[in-house]
């Protein structure tokens, strides 16, 4: 899948969400952006670590864990090593995690959160914090968030390209990595408008289908591959081109959406 952005943040694990009794948000909200004091405070740990200001938990010595403290709650945060990360994810994604959380207990060492975590992860003289690391559910959730974010960003990009071509009468092009996405609005001699979505370097038909689905008001049955008799567009080498009739009401919707996106940006 093509990623247009990378989510970098300190994510709560499924275990941490349960510890904090947090409800799961929809996929449009990355877990590291949840409005919870522990999650919000944890976002500062990577910068603190880089500046030498993060407080380590020395009793959890099988890997590096840092303390997260709010007024009444505590948590543990770690940065995964490359070997702990799924191979399909860039190393910048899913590196930092909140493994567990709990309430502050200052009146008794036996009830102290960090002491309870140490006991949980200690078997004899061996310390293992593997149970605090993300599990399969966490990686599936992250991948689903990435897919939703990709679709959202692709829709903004496709709508913007169409709006540029619609207002300029020229081909609009966006480039990223080894890929190009193009949009062209053209009017034939009979004054019928056509829209073409053109891609280079995208071999997966599922990805291209998602690009076409980003155009509001156009169904999958409205698209046709080029060259076709109505639009008569000839793809260049390496290009995949699909076209559709482009009614005025769809054009108006495109311009409104693009204006709204640019206003929010």
C-alpha positions in Angstrom: 0.0 0.0 0.0 1.2 3.5 -0.8 1.6 5.6 2.4 1.3 9.4 2.1 2.1 10.0 5.7 3.7 8.2 8.6 2.1 8.1 12.0 4.9 8.8 14.6 3.7 8.7 18.2 3.6 6.8 21.4 0.7 4.3 21.1 -1.1 2.6 24.0 -1.3 -1.1 23.6 -4.5 -3.1 24.0 -3.3 -4.0 27.5 -2.8 -0.3 28.3 -6.3 0.7 27.0 -7.8 -1.9 29.3 -5.7 -0.7 32.2 -7.0 2.9 31.7 -10.6 1.7 30.9 -10.5 3.6 27.7 -13.1 3.1 25.0 -11.7 2.3 21.5 -12.1 5.2 19.1 -13.0 4.8 15.4 -10.2 4.1 13.0 -10.0 7.8 11.9 -8.4 8.6 15.3 -4.9 7.2 15.8 -4.5 5.8 19.3 -1.6 8.0 20.0 -3.9 11.0 19.6 -6.4 9.9 22.2 -7.4 12.7 24.7 -6.2 11.0 27.8 -3.7 12.4 30.2 -1.4 9.3 30.2 -1.5 9.1 26.4 -0.9 12.9 26.0 2.0 12.9 28.5 3.6 9.9 26.9 4.0 11.8 23.6 6.9 13.8 25.2 9.0 10.7 26.1 10.8 10.4 22.8 12.0 14.0 23.0 12.9 13.6 26.7 14.8 10.5 25.9 16.8 12.3 23.2 17.5 15.1 25.6 18.6 12.8 28.4 15.6 13.7 30.6 13.5 10.6 30.5 13.4 8.6 33.7 14.3 4.9 33.2 12.8 2.0 35.2 15.9 0.2 36.3 14.2 -2.8 37.6 12.9 -3.7 34.1 16.3 -4.5 32.8 15.6 -6.8 29.8 14.9 -3.7 27.7 14.7 0.0 28.2 11.5 1.3 29.8 10.7 4.8 30.8 8.3 6.2 33.4 5.2 8.3 32.5 3.7 10.2 35.4 0.6 12.3 35.7 -1.0 13.5 38.9 -2.8 10.3 39.8 -1.6 7.7 37.3 1.5 6.0 36.1 2.6 4.2 32.9 5.6 2.5 31.2 6.9 3.3 27.8 9.4 1.6 25.5 10.9 1.9 22.1 10.9 -1.3 20.1 14.0 -2.5 18.4 13.9 -3.3 14.6 13.6 -7.0 15.3 10.4 -6.4 17.3 8.7 -4.5 14.4 6.7 -6.2 11.6 8.7 -6.2 8.4 5.9 -4.6 6.4 6.0 -1.4 8.5 8.6 1.4 8.1 10.8 1.7 11.2 9.3 5.1 12.0 5.9 3.6 12.4 4.9 1.8 15.6 8.2 2.2 17.3 7.0 3.6 20.7 4.4 2.0 22.9 2.8 2.4 26.3 2.9 -1.1 27.6 0.9 -0.8 30.8 -0.7 1.8 33.1 -2.2 2.1 36.5 -3.1 4.4 39.4 -0.5 6.0 41.6 -0.2 4.4 45.0 2.1 6.3 47.3 1.1 5.0 50.6 2.6 1.5 50.3 5.7 0.2 48.4 3.8 -3.1 47.8 1.0 -1.2 46.0 3.3 1.1 44.0 2.6 0.8 40.3 6.2 0.3 39.2 6.8 -2.3 41.9 3.7 -4.2 40.8 4.9 -4.2 37.2 8.3 -5.5 38.3 6.7 -8.3 40.2 4.5 -9.2 37.3 7.5 -9.4 34.9 9.9 -11.2 37.2 10.2 -15.0 37.5 12.9 -15.8 40.1 15.9 -13.7 39.0 14.7 -13.4 35.4 13.0 -10.3 34.1 10.9 -10.5 30.9 8.7 -7.6 29.8 7.5 -9.4 26.7 3.9 -9.4 28.0 3.9 -5.6 28.0 4.8 -5.4 24.3 2.2 -5.0 21.5 0.4 -8.1 20.3 -1.2 -9.0 17.0 -4.3 -6.9 17.8 -2.1 -3.8 18.2 -0.4 -4.3 14.8 -3.8 -5.0 13.1 -5.2 -1.8 14.6 -2.2 0.2 13.4 -2.5 -1.2 9.9 -6.2 -0.4 9.8 -5.5 3.2 10.9 -2.9 3.6 8.2 -5.3 2.3 5.6 -8.0 4.8 6.7 -5.4 7.7 6.7 -4.2 6.6 3.3 -7.7 6.7 1.9 -8.4 10.1 3.4 -5.2 11.6 2.1 -5.7 10.0 -1.3 -9.2 11.4 -1.6 -7.9 14.9 -0.8 -5.2 14.5 -3.4 -7.5 13.2 -6.1 -10.1 15.8 -5.5 -7.4 18.6 -5.5 -5.9 17.3 -8.8 -9.4 17.2 -10.5 -10.1 20.7 -9.2 -6.8 22.0 -10.7 -7.5 20.4 -14.1 -11.1 21.6 -14.0 -10.1 25.2 -13.5 -7.0 25.3 -15.6 -8.0 23.0 -18.4 -4.6 21.3 -18.1 -3.3 18.0 -16.9 -2.7 18.0 -13.1 0.1 15.8 -11.7 1.2 14.7 -8.3 4.4 12.8 -7.6 5.5 10.8 -4.6 8.2 8.1 -4.3 8.1 6.3 -7.6 4.5 7.0 -8.4 2.5 9.6 -10.3 -1.2 10.3 -10.2 -2.7 12.6 -12.8 -6.2 14.0 -13.4 -7.5 15.5 -16.7 -10.8 17.1 -17.4 -11.5 17.5 -21.1 -14.5 18.6 -23.2 -15.2 17.0 -26.6 -16.7 18.6 -29.7 -20.2 17.7 -28.5 -19.5 19.7 -25.3 -19.5 16.5 -23.1 -17.0 16.6 -20.3 -14.8 13.6 -19.4 -12.6 13.0 -16.4 -9.5 10.7 -16.7 -7.6 9.4 -13.7 -4.1 8.4 -14.8 -1.5 6.5 -12.8 2.1 5.5 -13.3 4.0 3.0 -11.1 0.9 1.6 -9.5 0.8 -2.1 -10.4 -1.8 -3.2 -7.9 -5.3 -3.0 -9.4 -6.8 -2.8 -5.9 -4.9 0.4 -5.3 -6.0 1.9 -8.5 -9.6 0.9 -7.8 -9.3 2.8 -4.5 -8.1 5.9 -6.3 -11.1 5.8 -8.6 -13.4 5.4 -5.6 -12.1 8.7 -4.2 -14.1 10.6 -6.8 -17.4 11.6 -5.2 -20.6 11.0 -7.2 -19.0 8.4 -9.6 -19.7 4.7 -9.1 -17.4 1.9 -10.1 -19.7 1.1 -13.0 -19.2 4.6 -14.5 -15.5 4.1 -15.2 -14.1 2.6 -18.3 -10.5 1.7 -19.2 -8.7 3.6 -21.9 -8.5 3.6 -24.8 -12.2 3.7 -25.3 -14.6 4.8 -28.0 -16.2 7.7 -26.2 -13.2 9.4 -24.6 -10.5 8.2 -27.1 -7.6 8.7 -24.7 -4.5 6.8 -25.6 -2.4 5.8 -22.5 1.3 6.5 -22.7 3.8 3.7 -22.0 3.6 2.8 -18.3 0.3 4.5 -17.7 -3.0 3.1 -16.6 -6.0 5.3 -17.6 -9.6 5.1 -16.7 -12.2 7.7 -17.7 -15.8 8.6 -17.0 -18.4 11.2 -18.0 -18.0 14.3 -15.8 -21.5 15.8 -15.1 -21.6 19.5 -13.9 -23.0 18.5 -10.5 -20.0 16.2 -9.9 -17.7 19.1 -10.9 -19.4 21.4 -8.5 -19.0 18.9 -5.7 -15.3 18.5 -6.5 -14.7 22.3 -6.3 -16.6 22.6 -3.0 -14.7 19.7 -1.4 -11.4 21.1 -2.6 -12.2 24.5 -1.2 -13.2 23.0 2.1 -10.0 20.9 2.3 -7.8 23.9 1.6 -9.7 26.0 4.2 -9.1 23.4 6.9 -5.5 23.2 6.0 
